[in-house]
Amino acid sequence: MIDLSVLTIIFLILMVVLGFVFWVIMLVDSAQRKFKQSSEKIVWLLVVILTGTVGALIYYFIVYMKDKNKSMKWFWWIFFSLIVVAFVLFLILASQIVYVD
């Protein structure tokens, strides 16, 4: 039987990998995007690089979402699926815990 702590570690590793992939996608997009001013590109690159996933989320909601030609629905579906799978596994394992007095 898989222990709850092992599943928690696996879930956290998947979330870190997914966050890193999201960060790389936003970093590449900010490096390749044509901004009105060159200083905007430098600012966004610094924001994404120095603040990590939080900066990538800020960039995503302020800049990336305005571009109608690009879509990251696949990313959000994977993220949502991981949350649902983790929750279901947690419920299954929580129901199997036996309390001993």
RAZI-V688800 format. One line per field, one symbol per residue. ss: DSSP state (H for helix, E for strand, C for the rest). Layout:
ss->???
This chain:
ss->CCCHHHHHHHHHHHHHHHHHHHHHHHHHHHHHCCCCCHHHHHHHHHHHHHHHHHHHHHHHHHCHHHCCCCCCHHHHHHHHHHHHHHHHHHHHHHHHCCCCC
